[in-house]
Amino acid sequence: MPSISDTLSRLNKMSAMSGQMGGAIDNDRLTPLSMTGSNPGGLKAYFYAPDTTATVPLVVVLHGCTQTAAGYDHGSGWSALAERHGFAVLLPEQQRANNPNLCFNWFAAADTRRDDGEVLSIHQMIATMIDRHGVDPARVYVTGLSAGGGMASAMLATYPEVFAGGAIIAGLPHGAAGSVGQAMERMRGQGHVGDAAYADLVRAASPHDGPWPTVSVWQGGADTTVSPANADAIIGQWRLLHGVGPIPDREDVVDGHPRRQWLDRQGRAVIEDHRIAGMGHGTPLDTRGDAGVGVAGAYMLDVGTSSTRHIAASWGLLDRVAEAAPMPGAAKPAAPATPAPTISPNLQRMPDTPVTPKPEGVQAVIEAALRSAGLMK
């Protein structure tokens, strides 16, 4: 258990950092979603859907803290890839009324419980896409970065029947935290329960008794914001659900980085683990060349491998169009961008609200810092 002085030190260090993870970005591909349902999480959403009478796959994309839906889409390149290959994208967006730093509340029980809060809002958005925009209900996928990765874990656990697969980037396992203090500990890789306990948390999250969605895990080897121990915990959680052993069935190298795969009895890869050596906290990109995807920036790290493209390929979304022409909006060939400083997506503060310790006592200082960080209401 970290000491109070350690907690305060980390909060003060994070509060001194600044920077935005994708501000206002104009993206003429995206349209605001007019959703049906009660929207108990108070979220907004944008979408892209191809102009076709055929049913299409859907990817739900969850941004990180301080990001907007359009900002993360601009960096990751999801709607550009969707436009080229004929699938739909849904981008839920957090609101400051729910979290001052626009973090999805992955650590709050009220927002990660089936048929409640933010997970229900996202489920209602998916239903709207299926009803109105020609989405194939058998080909719905979810991915997210950091806090969005934690919420992707929650969606896979609470509505496993909805998703064919998920990809969690620098995220955390479902049920890892039930309080602000636990969230901070888990991000640092502390206090994780065993694989069996994590698997039980997913089993208890819904009445599902059918096949489980496939899971892809992406993690920077040098991530000091969300410890790689969280990637291990996600793999352990889903490995037991899929009934595969502790040793991967296949190991290879993708774009110079190790990939491990666990296969089911039919030889299908049900779990993938991508570790990007030397990468800090963010979404791995490859923006260069004709097939480049996305735009490098804060937490959008051009490291020579595109998680967006590899995830889409693993879900069979790149089958429709050949790869000859340049991606829409693809960056010109350039040297890899220098990774942005790692700032906690769950604890990052806005630059105009510094923490100033007051004489009310230690507890008051902690609570003021956590409220400013968006982790306590």
N, C-alpha and C positions, 0 to 999 in steps of 0.2 A: 504494500500500500504506500503510495507516494506521500511524503510529508506535506504539511500545510505550506511550509516555506518553499518546497519544490513546486507545488501547485501555483503559488503566487508568482514565483520566478518565471514559470512558463507563461502564465497569463500576461504578465507585464512585458515579456519579450515579444509575445504575439501581438499585443496591443500597440507596440511601437512600429510594427510593420505596416506597410500600406500597399496599395495596388488593387486593381480591379481585374477580375477574371471574366472579361468579355462584357463590355458595356453595351450601349445602344448600337445595334448593327442593323442596317437596312438589308432585308433579304426578301426580294420580290417573289421567291418561291413559296414563302410561308403565308398561310392564311389563318386568322384567328378562328378558333374552334368554338362554335355555338353549341354547347353540349346540352344533353338532356340529363336529368337527374338532380338530386339534391345538392351535390357538390359540398359535402360537409367539411372538406379540407380547405375550401376557399381558394382553390388553385385556378389559374388560367392555363390556356394551352394554345398551341399553334400546330398546323399540320401541312404536309404536302401530300397530294394524291395525284397519280398520273391520270390523264384523260383517256380512259378506256372503259369499255363495257365488261371486261373480264374482271374476275376477282383477283386481288393482289395481296402479297404479303404485307405485313405491317411491322415496323420497328419502333418501339417506344424508347425515346432517348431522354435521359434524366440528367440535367446539368448539375454542376457543383456549386458550392457556396459563392456568393457575390456575382455569379453568372446569370445571364438571361438565357431564355430558350434560343433566341436568335444568335446570341453571342457564342453559345456552345456549338450550335449548328454550323456557324461560320468557321469556327476553329476545327471542328471534327470532320466536317465535310459530308455529313450524313444525307442532307437533302440533295446535294449535288450528285452523290452516288445514286440516290433513289431516282432522280430525274433521268439519269443515264440508263439505269437498269430496270426501271418500271415497277418499283415497289413504293409503298406509302411510308411516311414517317409522321409520328405523333410526338410533339415536344411539350409536355406539361411544364408549367412555370410557377415557381414559388412566388409568394407575395410578401412584402415587408410586414404586413399586418400579422402574418403567421410567424415570420422569423426575420429579424432586422437585417440579417446578412444573406437572405434568400437561400438558406440551407433547407433542403427537405428534412423534416424532423424524423430522421431514421432511428433516433434513440428514444422517442416518445411513444409510450404504449398506446395512447389514444389515436395516434396516426399510423400505427403499424399493426393494427388489429383488424382482422377480416370484417368487412361491412361497416367500417368506421373510418373517420378522419381522412387523411391524405390518400391512403391506399384505396379507399372506396371511391374517392374522386377520380383517381387515375383509372380505376376499373370502369367507372361510368364513361370516361372519355373514350376508352377502348370500345365499349359497347356502341357509342355514338359513331365511331369510325366504321364499325362493322355494319351498322344500320344504314348509314348515309353515304359512305364513300367506297363501297365495293371491296371491303377488306375480307380476305379469307380467314374465317375464325380458326382454322387449323394451322395457320402460319402467322402467329403473332409472337413477337420476340421483344425482349427488353434489355437495355444496357444503360449504364450510368457511371459517372466518375465520382469518386470520393463519397460525399454525402449522398449524391445521386446513385453511387454504387451501393451504399447501404440501403437506400430505398429500393433499388433493383432487387436486392436480396429479400427485402420485405415483400415485394410484389410476387416473386417466385414462390415464397413460402405461403402467403395468404391466399393466392389465386393460382395454384400450380396447374389447374385444369385449363387456364386461359393461355398459357405460354408453351410454345414448342421448345424454347431455349432462352437463355439469358447470358449476358456477358458483364462481368463485374470488374471495373477498373479501379484499382487502389481503394477498394471498398471494404466492408466488414460483413461478417456472417449475420444472418437474421437472429435476433434475440440476444445479441452480444451485450447490449446495454439497456438498462431500464431507468437510468438516471444520468444526470450531467456528469457526476463524478465517475461513474462506470464508463461513460463514453470516452472520457479523457484517458482513462487507464487502458481501455481496449485499443484505442488508436496507437498507444505506445507499446502495444503487444503484451500488456499485463492483465492477469486475472482471467484469461480465457478458460472456459470449462472444456471438458474432453469432447472428443468427436461424438460419442454416443449421446451425451447430453445435448449437444447442438442439433444432432439429427432429430432427437425427440422434440425439440422446440419447433422444428418445421412440421413434424407429424401432427403436433397439437394445434398448429395454426389454421388448419382447415379440415373439413371432413373428407378430403381427397383420398381415394383408394385406387387410382389408376396409375398410368405411367408418369414418371417425374420428368420435368423439363431438363434438357441438357444444360450444362453450365461451363462457361469459359471464364477463366480468371487471368487478369493481366495485372502485373505488379512490377514496379521499379525496384531494382536491387539496392538502390541507394536512397530509397524513400525514407526520410526521417520524420515525416508527418503522419502517415499511416504505415505502421510497421509491417514488413513482409510476413510477420507472424499471423496477421489477419488473413492473408491469402492462404496460408496453410490451414487455418481454421475453417475457411469457406470450403476448401477441398475436402477436409475431413467430414464436415457436415453433410455434403452431398455425396461423398463416396459411400457412406453407409446407406443412404437412401437408395442409391442405385445398385447396391449390393456388389460393389467391386472391391478388390483387395487393396492393401496399402501400397503395393509396388505397381508403378505404371506399366501398362502393357506395351507402350511404344514411346521411344524417346528419339527426338531428332532436333535439327537446328533450322530455325526460320529466320531469314535475314540476319544471320549471325548470332541469334539468341536461342537459348534452349527452350524446347517445347516438350511437355510430357502429356501423354494421353492415356486415359483409362477406358477400356472397351467393354461393352456388354457382351452377352453370349452370342449376339448376332454380328459382332464385329463392329458395331457402331460406336464412335467416340462419344461418350456421355459426359466426360469431364476433360477439359483441357487446361493446362497451366502454362502460361507464358511469363517468363522472368526476363526483364530487360536490364541487362547488366549496365551498371553505372547510371541508370536513369533515376531521377528524383521523383517528386510527386506530380503526376499529371497524366494526360492521355498521350500515348505514343503515336507519333505521326510520321509519315513520309510524304512530304509535299512536293518533292522534286520530280521533274520529268513529265512526260505526257500523261502518265498514269497517277501523278501526284494527287493526293486528297487532303483537303483542309488547308489551314493557315496557321503557322506557328505563332505562339504568343504565351502569355502567362498561363501556366498549367497545360498548355498545348505544346508538347515537346517534340520537335523534329529530330528524331533519333534514328531515322533510316528504316523504320518499320511501321506500317500503317495498321493500327488496331482496327480502325474503321473498315478497311478493305478486307483484312483477314477474317474479322468477325462476320461480315456480310457473306464472304465466300464460304465460311463454315456452315452457314445457314442456307446455302444454295441460292442466294439472291443475285449472284452475278452471272447467271446462266443465260439471260435473255439477250444480251448485247455483247458484241465482240469488244476487245480492249484496244482497238486500233487508234481511235481518235482521242485527243486530249480531253481530260475531265473538264466539265464546265467550271470555270473559275480556278483551274489548277494553277499553282504557283510555278513560276519559271525556275529552271534548275539553279540551285544556289547551295552554298555551304550550309550545313546544319546550323540552325539557330542555337544560341547559347541558352540552355534551360533557365527558366525563370527561377528566382529564389522560391524555396518551398515555404508556403504559408498555409497553415492548417485551414482546410475548407470548412471545418466544423467549428473552429474557434476564431477565425479571422475576424477582425474588427474593422469598421469603417474608419478611414484616416482622420475624420473630424470629431471623433469621440474618444479621446485618450483616457486611459484609466488614471485617475488621480487618487491615491490612497487617502482616506479621510480618517479622522481620529475616532470613528465610532467603534472600532474594534476589528479583529481579524475577520469574523463572520461577515460583517457589513462590507468589508473590502472585497471578499470573495464573491458575495452576491452581486455587488455592483459590477464587478468585472464580468461575471457570467451573463448578466442581463445585457451588457453592452456587446458581448460576444454573440448574442443571439441564442444562447443555450439555456436561458432561464427567463420566464415571463414575469 
